[in-house]
Amino acid sequence: MKKLVKKIGIYFIALMLLGLGVIFSYHQYELSKESNVLENKGVNVEVDHNKMNVYTEGDGEDTYVFMAGSGIAAPIYEMKGLYSKFSHEHKIAVVERAGYGYSDVSNDERDIDTILAQTREALQQSGNKPPYILVPHSISGVEAIYWAQKYPEEIKGIIALDISLPSQYIEHKMGVVDSWTVRGMNLLTDMGLHRLAPSKVYNPEVIKQNFLTDEEKEIYKALSFKQFLNDDMKNELLHVYENSVKSEKLPKPKDTPILLIDAIAEQNKDSKYTKYHRQKYAEFAEQIHIADVKELSGTHSIYLYKPDEIYHFAMEFMKQTNERLME
């Protein structure tokens, strides 16, 4: 009986390894095939011996810099529905951090000073000079706030899209189970297992909507499969606590106008987390000389669902800000 169980176990392990080998080979084959559609959109500049990509569109006095949230593997395509609203009358720049979109994977530790230095250098090299109006989503809010703390003269304002504040990342420090989950998912992605769950790799809503052409949708999928939860994204998540601590040790960016857009899903509008999040936003806004909080009904990827409303809020906020600064 023991011999039979042992034999079954060996067969099971062998089949599992064979299956993983097949999936890995298929993933590599698909990456090779998909590389044919990945024609760079933007300007590749060299930063820290790696290529970083910056996409610029439109023209105007103000430059709105769009900064993607964690795991948004193809920012130029996923955020197009929003930034195209801005580029009709303003200049926009989409910065793809290391490991995102057309940028190289840097394989560094993703500390906030390195991330910020790379973003600033990439913008400068691509011809986008400060001051900027930052439009961060989710985790990139930490970088945007830190930027305003370190170089306030470079930031004209921040339009924050459902960001988590540095204090929130500190209060909800990632536990051992969560950190190992991130590491495990990163390993599974290296093996190509994310090919089995495409709806978790890219946002199906991007495919459903019509702000991308059919060709752009294929590129969006290809970039997502290529970059999904790579080492830079993993390290970014694993170091968000330390990065947030650095920000919290500095004075609040009181002189930087900040609009906080809070996305609240209808089913969660009365939840404890929503009330907590609303309170944290209000407390933060009270510490900024010019600040406002606007709530929008929708999920975390609010830029996909309410681009017109976001644009309207941003324009009104910056208009009122300019009027107050001229008084």
Summary of the structure (lengths in Angstrom):
residues: 327
radius of gyration: 21.1
end to end distance: 87.7
largest distance: 87.7
contacts: 1068
relative contact order: 0.14
helix: 56%
strand: 16%
